[in-house]
C-alpha cells in the first residue's frame, strides 16, 4: 500500500529551477559577478542534461522545453 502519495520533483527539476533563478538574478548585477553566477547556473544544468543523455533523449531539445516550462509557471509548479 502507498503510505505517502506526495509528488516529489525529480529528473533534474530542482536544478533547472535553481538555474533559472540564478540566471534571472545574474541579469540584475554588473561585472564579473554576473558572469560567475551565470556560469554556476549553466553548471547546474549538467545534471538534467546527463539524465537525458543516459535515457537516450535529445538533451538539447528536452532542456529547451524544460527551460520554457520553468519560465511560464511559478516555482515548484513545473511538471
C-alpha positions, 0 to 999 in steps of 0.5 A: 500500500502507498503510505505517502502519495506526495509528488516529489520533483525529480529528473533534474527539476530542482536544478533547472529551477535553481538555474533559472533563478540564478540566471534571472538574478545574474541579469540584475548585477554588473561585472564579473559577478554576473558572469560567475553566477551565470556560469554556476547556473549553466553548471547546474544544468549538467545534471538534467542534461546527463539524465537525458543523455543516459535515457537516450533523449535529445538533451538539447531539445528536452532542456529547451522545453524544460527551460520554457516550462520553468519560465511560464509557471511559478516555482515548484509548479513545473511538471 
